[in-house]
């Protein structure tokens, strides 16, 4: 199996987990430890480049992989569509000079 096919398989498994019932939820966002990521990838060490590739593959499928160093979070990209957007006006409102030159 080539590396691209392997990345796609790992991403597919992560999406499958999203749709499984566990942790008292029918489906949805979850976190996965580095230990379990190593199991899914079949690697003793998961290189940063591989994590990036898995993240990109998940994004193409409508999911986000967030690396929080000791674990990862997987969630649907559509979750963020309803979040409020910071406008230019609100950023200007909080962007006050700090007094530093």
N, CA, C and O atoms as a GROMACS GRO file, in nm:
protein
  404
    1UNK      N    1   0.086  -0.118   0.000
    1UNK     CA    2   0.000   0.000   0.000
    1UNK      C    3   0.090   0.124   0.000
    1UNK      O    4   0.182   0.135   0.081
    2UNK      N    5   0.062   0.216  -0.092
    2UNK     CA    6   0.142   0.338  -0.096
    2UNK      C    7   0.100   0.433   0.016
    2UNK      O    8  -0.004   0.414   0.079
    3UNK      N    9   0.181   0.536   0.039
    3UNK     CA   10   0.158   0.624   0.154
    3UNK      C   11   0.027   0.703   0.141
    3UNK      O   12  -0.041   0.726   0.241
    4UNK      N   13  -0.009   0.746   0.019
    4UNK     CA   14  -0.134   0.820   0.000
    4UNK      C   15  -0.254   0.732   0.032
    4UNK      O   16  -0.350   0.776   0.096
    5UNK      N   17  -0.249   0.609  -0.012
    5UNK     CA   18  -0.357   0.514   0.017
    5UNK      C   19  -0.366   0.490   0.168
    5UNK      O   20  -0.476   0.480   0.223
    6UNK      N   21  -0.250   0.479   0.232
    6UNK     CA   22  -0.246   0.458   0.378
    6UNK      C   23  -0.308   0.578   0.451
    6UNK      O   24  -0.385   0.560   0.546
    7UNK      N   25  -0.275   0.700   0.410
    7UNK     CA   26  -0.330   0.821   0.470
    7UNK      C   27  -0.482   0.822   0.454
    7UNK      O   28  -0.554   0.854   0.548
    8UNK      N   29  -0.529   0.788   0.334
    8UNK     CA   30  -0.673   0.784   0.309
    8UNK      C   31  -0.743   0.683   0.397
    8UNK      O   32  -0.853   0.709   0.445
    9UNK      N   33  -0.681   0.568   0.419
    9UNK     CA   34  -0.738   0.465   0.505
    9UNK      C   35  -0.748   0.514   0.650
    9UNK      O   36  -0.850   0.492   0.716
   10UNK      N   37  -0.644   0.578   0.698
   10UNK     CA   38  -0.646   0.631   0.835
   10UNK      C   39  -0.756   0.737   0.848
   10UNK      O   40  -0.831   0.736   0.946
   11UNK      N   41  -0.766   0.827   0.751
   11UNK     CA   42  -0.871   0.930   0.753
   11UNK      C   43  -1.009   0.866   0.751
   11UNK      O   44  -1.099   0.910   0.822
   12UNK      N   45  -1.026   0.762   0.671
   12UNK     CA   46  -1.154   0.692   0.664
   12UNK      C   47  -1.191   0.632   0.801
   12UNK      O   48  -1.306   0.639   0.843
   13UNK      N   49  -1.093   0.575   0.867
   13UNK     CA   50  -1.118   0.518   1.001
   13UNK      C   51  -1.156   0.627   1.102
   13UNK      O   52  -1.243   0.606   1.186
   14UNK      N   53  -1.090   0.742   1.093
   14UNK     CA   54  -1.123   0.851   1.184
   14UNK      C   55  -1.264   0.903   1.159
   14UNK      O   56  -1.335   0.939   1.254
   15UNK      N   57  -1.307   0.907   1.034
   15UNK     CA   58  -1.444   0.946   1.001
   15UNK      C   59  -1.542   0.841   1.053
   15UNK      O   60  -1.648   0.876   1.105
   16UNK      N   61  -1.508   0.714   1.039
   16UNK     CA   62  -1.593   0.607   1.092
   16UNK      C   63  -1.613   0.623   1.242
   16UNK      O   64  -1.724   0.606   1.293
   17UNK      N   65  -1.506   0.657   1.314
   17UNK     CA   66  -1.518   0.679   1.458
   17UNK      C   67  -1.615   0.792   1.488
   17UNK      O   68  -1.690   0.786   1.586
   18UNK      N   69  -1.615   0.896   1.404
   18UNK     CA   70  -1.704   1.010   1.423
   18UNK      C   71  -1.850   0.964   1.424
   18UNK      O   72  -1.933   1.018   1.497
   19UNK      N   73  -1.880   0.865   1.342
   19UNK     CA   74  -2.018   0.818   1.328
   19UNK      C   75  -2.056   0.705   1.422
   19UNK      O   76  -2.171   0.662   1.423
   20UNK      N   77  -1.962   0.657   1.502
   20UNK     CA   78  -1.991   0.550   1.597
   20UNK      C   79  -2.045   0.605   1.729
   20UNK      O   80  -2.010   0.715   1.771
   21UNK      N   81  -2.129   0.526   1.793
   21UNK     CA   82  -2.180   0.561   1.925
   21UNK      C   83  -2.078   0.517   2.031
   21UNK      O   84  -2.043   0.400   2.039
   22UNK      N   85  -2.031   0.612   2.110
   22UNK     CA   86  -1.945   0.582   2.224
   22UNK      C   87  -1.938   0.706   2.313
   22UNK      O   88  -1.973   0.816   2.270
   23UNK      N   89  -1.894   0.687   2.436
   23UNK     CA   90  -1.881   0.798   2.529
   23UNK      C   91  -2.014   0.867   2.556
   23UNK      O   92  -2.018   0.989   2.574
   24UNK      N   93  -2.121   0.791   2.560
   24UNK     CA   94  -2.259   0.836   2.587
   24UNK      C   95  -2.314   0.931   2.480
   24UNK      O   96  -2.411   1.003   2.506
   25UNK      N   97  -2.254   0.932   2.361
   25UNK     CA   98  -2.303   1.014   2.250
   25UNK      C   99  -2.333   0.923   2.131
   25UNK      O  100  -2.264   0.824   2.108
   26UNK      N  101  -2.437   0.959   2.055
   26UNK     CA  102  -2.472   0.881   1.936
   26UNK      C  103  -2.363   0.891   1.830
   26UNK      O  104  -2.330   0.792   1.765
   27UNK      N  105  -2.309   1.010   1.814
   27UNK     CA  106  -2.204   1.036   1.716
   27UNK      C  107  -2.150   1.175   1.743
   27UNK      O  108  -2.206   1.249   1.825
   28UNK      N  109  -2.043   1.211   1.677
   28UNK     CA  110  -1.994   1.347   1.689
   28UNK      C  111  -1.848   1.357   1.727
   28UNK      O  112  -1.774   1.259   1.723
   29UNK      N  113  -1.810   1.478   1.763
   29UNK     CA  114  -1.668   1.509   1.789
   29UNK      C  115  -1.613   1.418   1.899
   29UNK      O  116  -1.685   1.371   1.987
   30UNK      N  117  -1.484   1.396   1.889
   30UNK     CA  118  -1.417   1.311   1.987
   30UNK      C  119  -1.270   1.346   1.993
   30UNK      O  120  -1.218   1.416   1.906
   31UNK      N  121  -1.205   1.295   2.095
   31UNK     CA  122  -1.060   1.309   2.102
   31UNK      C  123  -0.999   1.170   2.098
   31UNK      O  124  -1.059   1.071   2.141
   32UNK      N  125  -0.879   1.166   2.044
   32UNK     CA  126  -0.809   1.038   2.029
   32UNK      C  127  -0.664   1.060   2.073
   32UNK      O  128  -0.599   1.157   2.034
   33UNK      N  129  -0.616   0.968   2.154
   33UNK     CA  130  -0.480   0.982   2.208
   33UNK      C  131  -0.375   0.953   2.101
   33UNK      O  132  -0.403   0.892   1.998
   34UNK      N  133  -0.255   0.998   2.128
   34UNK     CA  134  -0.142   0.969   2.040
   34UNK      C  135  -0.121   0.818   2.033
   34UNK      O  136  -0.087   0.764   1.928
   35UNK      N  137  -0.141   0.750   2.144
   35UNK     CA  138  -0.128   0.603   2.148
   35UNK      C  139  -0.223   0.541   2.045
   35UNK      O  140  -0.182   0.454   1.968
   36UNK      N  141  -0.348   0.584   2.044
   36UNK     CA  142  -0.445   0.528   1.950
   36UNK      C  143  -0.418   0.572   1.807
   36UNK      O  144  -0.448   0.499   1.712
   37UNK      N  145  -0.362   0.690   1.790
   37UNK     CA  146  -0.324   0.734   1.656
   37UNK      C  147  -0.211   0.646   1.603
   37UNK      O  148  -0.209   0.611   1.485
   38UNK      N  149  -0.118   0.609   1.691
   38UNK     CA  150  -0.011   0.518   1.650
   38UNK      C  151  -0.068   0.383   1.608
   38UNK      O  152  -0.021   0.323   1.511
   39UNK      N  153  -0.167   0.336   1.681
   39UNK     CA  154  -0.232   0.208   1.646
   39UNK      C  155  -0.300   0.219   1.509
   39UNK      O  156  -0.284   0.131   1.425
   40UNK      N  157  -0.374   0.327   1.488
   40UNK     CA  158  -0.443   0.345   1.360
   40UNK      C  159  -0.347   0.358   1.242
   40UNK      O  160  -0.376   0.309   1.133
   41UNK      N  161  -0.235   0.424   1.264
   41UNK     CA  162  -0.140   0.443   1.155
   41UNK      C  163  -0.045   0.325   1.139
   41UNK      O  164   0.020   0.310   1.036
   42UNK      N  165  -0.039   0.240   1.242
   42UNK     CA  166   0.054   0.128   1.238
   42UNK      C  167   0.199   0.171   1.254
   42UNK      O  168   0.290   0.103   1.207
   43UNK      N  169   0.219   0.283   1.321
   43UNK     CA  170   0.354   0.339   1.338
   43UNK      C  171   0.390   0.347   1.485
   43UNK      O  172   0.304   0.369   1.570
   44UNK      N  173   0.517   0.329   1.516
   44UNK     CA  174   0.565   0.348   1.653
   44UNK      C  175   0.576   0.496   1.685
   44UNK      O  176   0.563   0.537   1.800
   45UNK      N  177   0.600   0.575   1.581
   45UNK     CA  178   0.609   0.720   1.594
   45UNK      C  179   0.537   0.778   1.474
   45UNK      O  180   0.563   0.738   1.360
   46UNK      N  181   0.448   0.874   1.498
   46UNK     CA  182   0.372   0.934   1.388
   46UNK      C  183   0.438   1.068   1.355
   46UNK      O  184   0.427   1.163   1.433
   47UNK      N  185   0.505   1.076   1.241
   47UNK     CA  186   0.574   1.200   1.205
   47UNK      C  187   0.478   1.316   1.181
   47UNK      O  188   0.362   1.295   1.143
   48UNK      N  189   0.525   1.435   1.203
   48UNK     CA  190   0.446   1.556   1.181
   48UNK      C  191   0.390   1.563   1.040
   48UNK      O  192   0.276   1.603   1.019
   49UNK      N  193   0.471   1.524   0.942
   49UNK     CA  194   0.426   1.526   0.802
   49UNK      C  195   0.307   1.433   0.781
   49UNK      O  196   0.217   1.464   0.703
   50UNK      N  197   0.306   1.320   0.850
   50UNK     CA  198   0.194   1.227   0.837
   50UNK      C  199   0.068   1.286   0.901
   50UNK      O  200  -0.041   1.274   0.846
   51UNK      N  201   0.083   1.348   1.016
   51UNK     CA  202  -0.030   1.413   1.082
   51UNK      C  203  -0.088   1.520   0.991
   51UNK      O  204  -0.209   1.531   0.976
   52UNK      N  205  -0.001   1.598   0.929
   52UNK     CA  206  -0.044   1.704   0.837
   52UNK      C  207  -0.122   1.643   0.720
   52UNK      O  208  -0.226   1.696   0.680
   53UNK      N  209  -0.072   1.534   0.665
   53UNK     CA  210  -0.138   1.468   0.552
   53UNK      C  211  -0.275   1.411   0.592
   53UNK      O  212  -0.371   1.421   0.517
   54UNK      N  213  -0.282   1.352   0.711
   54UNK     CA  214  -0.409   1.300   0.762
   54UNK      C  215  -0.507   1.416   0.781
   54UNK      O  216  -0.624   1.405   0.746
   55UNK      N  217  -0.458   1.525   0.836
   55UNK     CA  218  -0.540   1.643   0.858
   55UNK      C  219  -0.596   1.696   0.726
   55UNK      O  220  -0.714   1.730   0.717
   56UNK      N  221  -0.511   1.704   0.624
   56UNK     CA  222  -0.555   1.752   0.492
   56UNK      C  223  -0.658   1.659   0.431
   56UNK      O  224  -0.755   1.705   0.370
   57UNK      N  225  -0.639   1.529   0.446
   57UNK     CA  226  -0.735   1.431   0.393
   57UNK      C  227  -0.869   1.442   0.466
   57UNK      O  228  -0.974   1.434   0.403
   58UNK      N  229  -0.864   1.460   0.596
   58UNK     CA  230  -0.988   1.478   0.672
   58UNK      C  231  -1.060   1.605   0.630
   58UNK      O  232  -1.182   1.606   0.617
   59UNK      N  233  -0.986   1.712   0.608
   59UNK     CA  234  -1.046   1.838   0.566
   59UNK      C  235  -1.119   1.821   0.433
   59UNK      O  236  -1.228   1.876   0.415
   60UNK      N  237  -1.060   1.746   0.341
   60UNK     CA  238  -1.125   1.720   0.213
   60UNK      C  239  -1.258   1.645   0.232
   60UNK      O  240  -1.347   1.654   0.148
   61UNK      N  241  -1.269   1.573   0.342
   61UNK     CA  242  -1.392   1.498   0.371
   61UNK      C  243  -1.488   1.576   0.460
   61UNK      O  244  -1.596   1.526   0.494
   62UNK      N  245  -1.450   1.699   0.497
   62UNK     CA  246  -1.538   1.784   0.577
   62UNK      C  247  -1.515   1.775   0.727
   62UNK      O  248  -1.604   1.810   0.805
   63UNK      N  249  -1.398   1.730   0.767
   63UNK     CA  250  -1.365   1.716   0.909
   63UNK      C  251  -1.234   1.789   0.940
   63UNK      O  252  -1.153   1.814   0.851
   64UNK      N  253  -1.216   1.822   1.066
   64UNK     CA  254  -1.093   1.887   1.111
   64UNK      C  255  -1.022   1.796   1.211
   64UNK      O  256  -1.085   1.731   1.294
   65UNK      N  257  -0.891   1.795   1.202
   65UNK     CA  258  -0.806   1.725   1.298
   65UNK      C  259  -0.725   1.832   1.368
   65UNK      O  260  -0.646   1.902   1.304
   66UNK      N  261  -0.744   1.845   1.497
   66UNK     CA  262  -0.672   1.945   1.574
   66UNK      C  263  -0.571   1.874   1.663
   66UNK      O  264  -0.607   1.789   1.745
   67UNK      N  265  -0.446   1.908   1.646
   67UNK     CA  266  -0.336   1.848   1.721
   67UNK      C  267  -0.316   1.926   1.851
   67UNK      O  268  -0.279   2.044   1.848
   68UNK      N  269  -0.340   1.862   1.963
   68UNK     CA  270  -0.321   1.924   2.093
   68UNK      C  271  -0.205   1.859   2.168
   68UNK      O  272  -0.207   1.849   2.291
   69UNK      N  273  -0.104   1.816   2.094
   69UNK     CA  274   0.022   1.758   2.140
   69UNK      C  275   0.008   1.619   2.200
   69UNK      O  276   0.072   1.526   2.150
   70UNK      N  277  -0.070   1.600   2.305
   70UNK     CA  278  -0.082   1.466   2.364
   70UNK      C  279  -0.204   1.391   2.311
   70UNK      O  280  -0.216   1.270   2.331
   71UNK      N  281  -0.294   1.462   2.246
   71UNK     CA  282  -0.408   1.398   2.182
   71UNK      C  283  -0.458   1.485   2.068
   71UNK      O  284  -0.413   1.599   2.050
   72UNK      N  285  -0.549   1.430   1.992
   72UNK     CA  286  -0.607   1.499   1.876
   72UNK      C  287  -0.757   1.509   1.895
   72UNK      O  288  -0.817   1.427   1.964
   73UNK      N  289  -0.816   1.610   1.835
   73UNK     CA  290  -0.961   1.626   1.835
   73UNK      C  291  -1.007   1.617   1.690
   73UNK      O  292  -0.947   1.676   1.600
   74UNK      N  293  -1.115   1.542   1.670
   74UNK     CA  294  -1.174   1.531   1.537
   74UNK      C  295  -1.316   1.587   1.546
   74UNK      O  296  -1.394   1.546   1.631
   75UNK      N  297  -1.347   1.681   1.457
   75UNK     CA  298  -1.481   1.737   1.454
   75UNK      C  299  -1.518   1.776   1.313
   75UNK      O  300  -1.432   1.795   1.227
   76UNK      N  301  -1.647   1.789   1.290
   76UNK     CA  302  -1.697   1.825   1.158
   76UNK      C  303  -1.674   1.973   1.132
   76UNK      O  304  -1.697   2.056   1.219
   77UNK      N  305  -1.628   2.004   1.014
   77UNK     CA  306  -1.604   2.143   0.975
   77UNK      C  307  -1.734   2.223   0.979
   77UNK      O  308  -1.732   2.342   1.010
   78UNK      N  309  -1.847   2.160   0.949
   78UNK     CA  310  -1.975   2.232   0.947
   78UNK      C  311  -2.013   2.286   1.085
   78UNK      O  312  -2.096   2.377   1.095
   79UNK      N  313  -1.953   2.232   1.191
   79UNK     CA  314  -1.978   2.281   1.326
   79UNK      C  315  -1.945   2.430   1.337
   79UNK      O  316  -2.011   2.503   1.410
   80UNK      N  317  -1.842   2.474   1.265
   80UNK     CA  318  -1.795   2.611   1.276
   80UNK      C  319  -1.872   2.710   1.191
   80UNK      O  320  -1.858   2.831   1.211
   81UNK      N  321  -1.951   2.664   1.099
   81UNK     CA  322  -2.024   2.755   1.010
   81UNK      C  323  -2.118   2.847   1.086
   81UNK      O  324  -2.143   2.960   1.043
   82UNK      N  325  -2.172   2.800   1.198
   82UNK     CA  326  -2.268   2.881   1.272
   82UNK      C  327  -2.200   2.970   1.377
   82UNK      O  328  -2.268   3.048   1.444
   83UNK      N  329  -2.070   2.960   1.392
   83UNK     CA  330  -2.000   3.044   1.489
   83UNK      C  331  -2.005   3.189   1.444
   83UNK      O  332  -2.005   3.218   1.324
   84UNK      N  333  -2.010   3.278   1.538
   84UNK     CA  334  -2.010   3.420   1.504
   84UNK      C  335  -1.874   3.459   1.449
   84UNK      O  336  -1.771   3.405   1.489
   85UNK      N  337  -1.875   3.554   1.359
   85UNK     CA  338  -1.753   3.597   1.291
   85UNK      C  339  -1.708   3.730   1.351
   85UNK      O  340  -1.788   3.821   1.368
   86UNK      N  341  -1.580   3.739   1.382
   86UNK     CA  342  -1.523   3.865   1.431
   86UNK      C  343  -1.510   3.960   1.312
   86UNK      O  344  -1.441   3.929   1.215
   87UNK      N  345  -1.577   4.074   1.319
   87UNK     CA  346  -1.576   4.172   1.210
   87UNK      C  347  -1.460   4.270   1.226
   87UNK      O  348  -1.394   4.275   1.330
   88UNK      N  349  -1.437   4.349   1.121
   88UNK     CA  350  -1.335   4.454   1.128
   88UNK      C  351  -1.366   4.551   1.242
   88UNK      O  352  -1.276   4.594   1.314
   89UNK      N  353  -1.494   4.585   1.258
   89UNK     CA  354  -1.535   4.681   1.361
   89UNK      C  355  -1.502   4.632   1.501
   89UNK      O  356  -1.454   4.708   1.584
   90UNK      N  357  -1.527   4.506   1.527
   90UNK     CA  358  -1.502   4.454   1.663
   90UNK      C  359  -1.352   4.441   1.689
   90UNK      O  360  -1.307   4.462   1.801
   91UNK      N  361  -1.275   4.406   1.586
   91UNK     CA  362  -1.129   4.398   1.603
   91UNK      C  363  -1.073   4.537   1.629
   91UNK      O  364  -0.985   4.554   1.714
   92UNK      N  365  -1.123   4.638   1.557
   92UNK     CA  366  -1.079   4.776   1.577
   92UNK      C  367  -1.112   4.821   1.720
   92UNK      O  368  -1.035   4.894   1.782
   93UNK      N  369  -1.225   4.777   1.769
   93UNK     CA  370  -1.269   4.815   1.904
   93UNK      C  371  -1.173   4.765   2.012
   93UNK      O  372  -1.150   4.835   2.111
   94UNK      N  373  -1.117   4.647   1.993
   94UNK     CA  374  -1.026   4.593   2.096
   94UNK      C  375  -0.880   4.621   2.066
   94UNK      O  376  -0.795   4.602   2.152
   95UNK      N  377  -0.849   4.665   1.945
   95UNK     CA  378  -0.710   4.690   1.906
   95UNK      C  379  -0.669   4.831   1.949
   95UNK      O  380  -0.664   4.924   1.868
   96UNK      N  381  -0.641   4.843   2.077
   96UNK     CA  382  -0.600   4.972   2.133
   96UNK      C  383  -0.448   4.973   2.149
   96UNK      O  384  -0.388   4.870   2.178
   97UNK      N  385  -0.388   5.089   2.129
   97UNK     CA  386  -0.242   5.098   2.147
   97UNK      C  387  -0.203   5.051   2.287
   97UNK      O  388  -0.268   5.086   2.385
   98UNK      N  389  -0.098   4.974   2.295
   98UNK     CA  390  -0.054   4.920   2.423
   98UNK      C  391   0.044   5.013   2.493
   98UNK      O  392   0.083   4.986   2.607
   99UNK      N  393   0.082   5.121   2.429
   99UNK     CA  394   0.177   5.213   2.492
   99UNK      C  395   0.321   5.177   2.462
   99UNK      O  396   0.413   5.248   2.501
  100UNK      N  397   0.341   5.065   2.392
  100UNK     CA  398   0.475   5.024   2.355
  100UNK      C  399   0.511   5.082   2.219
  100UNK      O  400   0.427   5.086   2.129
  101UNK      N  401   0.632   5.124   2.205
  101UNK     CA  402   0.676   5.183   2.078
  101UNK      C  403   0.719   5.077   1.982
  101UNK      O  404   0.759   5.108   1.870
   0.00000   0.00000   0.00000
